Amino acid sequence: MNTSFLIFTYIWLIVSLIFLITFFITIFGEELFFRGLLFKKLKSKAGLIWAVIIQTALFALPNSIIAFFMPSINSIIYIFVYAFLAVGCVGSYTAAKTDSIWASLISASVMNVILVLIYF
């Protein structure tokens, strides 16, 4: 068997595994902080609607860093549609309805997979 093919296959598998592990650890950390800690604290202090708005805006803020590397219209779509609405608001809604971060973790994972499929 061709050794360069085997090396390429192993490298591809290792990179894919690292990507998947990082992908899920990052999502879990974001959901744990934004929907688990921050959202619940804001909901008890400011109410549901303000908790969703504030937490979603704070979630979209660090996610907007990547928008500096995108064309203008793509960055607006990424920040508002993806970070604010799709992940932020949907994540907050699912966390509020289920009183758990697991539903928002699943919804964020689905949104991230959709984003990857759209761009690749």
C-alpha positions in Angstrom: 0.0 0.0 0.0 1.2 3.5 -0.8 2.7 5.1 2.3 2.0 8.6 1.3 -1.7 7.7 1.0 -1.6 6.2 4.5 0.1 9.3 5.9 -2.4 11.6 4.3 -5.3 9.4 5.6 -3.9 9.5 9.2 -3.3 13.3 9.0 -6.8 13.8 7.7 -8.3 11.7 10.5 -6.3 13.4 13.2 -7.2 16.9 11.9 -10.8 15.9 11.7 -10.8 14.5 15.2 -9.1 17.7 16.6 -11.7 19.8 14.7 -14.6 17.8 16.1 -13.3 17.9 19.7 -12.6 21.6 19.6 -15.9 22.2 17.9 -17.9 20.5 20.7 -15.7 21.8 23.6 -16.1 25.4 22.3 -19.8 25.0 21.9 -20.2 23.5 25.3 -18.2 26.3 26.9 -20.2 29.0 25.2 -23.5 27.4 26.2 -22.4 26.8 29.7 -21.4 30.4 30.2 -23.9 32.3 28.1 -27.0 30.2 28.5 -26.2 28.4 31.7 -24.7 31.1 33.9 -25.3 34.5 32.3 -28.8 33.9 31.0 -30.1 32.4 34.2 -28.7 35.2 36.3 -30.0 37.9 33.9 -33.4 36.2 33.8 -33.8 36.3 37.6 -32.7 40.0 37.7 -34.1 41.6 34.6 -36.8 39.2 33.3 -37.0 36.9 30.4 -37.1 39.4 27.5 -34.3 41.6 28.7 -32.3 38.5 29.6 -32.6 37.2 26.1 -31.7 40.6 24.5 -28.7 41.3 26.8 -27.3 37.8 26.8 -27.7 37.5 23.0 -26.0 40.9 22.4 -23.1 39.8 24.7 -22.9 36.5 22.9 -22.8 38.2 19.5 -20.1 40.6 20.5 -17.1 38.2 20.6 -18.5 36.3 17.7 -18.4 39.5 15.6 -14.6 39.4 15.6 -14.6 37.0 12.7 -16.8 39.5 10.8 -13.8 41.8 10.3 -12.4 39.3 7.9 -15.6 39.0 5.8 -17.1 41.2 3.1 -19.6 43.8 4.4 -22.8 42.0 3.7 -21.5 38.6 4.9 -20.4 40.2 8.1 -23.8 41.7 8.8 -25.6 38.5 8.0 -23.1 36.5 10.2 -23.5 38.8 13.2 -27.2 39.5 13.0 -28.7 36.3 11.5 -26.3 33.7 12.8 -24.8 35.0 16.1 -27.7 37.1 17.3 -30.8 35.4 16.0 -29.9 31.8 15.1 -27.6 30.9 18.0 -28.3 33.7 20.5 -32.1 34.0 20.5 -32.8 30.4 19.6 -30.3 29.2 22.3 -31.9 31.5 24.9 -35.4 30.4 23.9 -34.6 26.7 24.1 -32.7 27.2 27.4 -35.7 29.1 28.8 -38.3 26.5 27.6 -36.4 23.5 28.9 -34.6 25.1 31.8 -31.4 23.4 30.6 -28.4 24.1 28.4 -28.6 20.8 26.7 -31.4 21.9 24.3 -29.5 25.1 23.5 -26.3 23.0 23.0 -28.1 20.9 20.4 -29.6 23.9 18.7 -26.2 25.7 18.6 -24.6 22.5 17.2 -27.2 22.3 14.5 -26.8 26.0 13.6 -23.0 25.6 13.4 -23.3 22.5 11.1 -25.7 24.5 8.9 -23.2 27.4 8.8 -20.3 25.1 7.8 -22.4 23.4 5.1 -23.4 26.8 3.7 -19.9 28.1 3.5 -18.3 24.9 2.3 
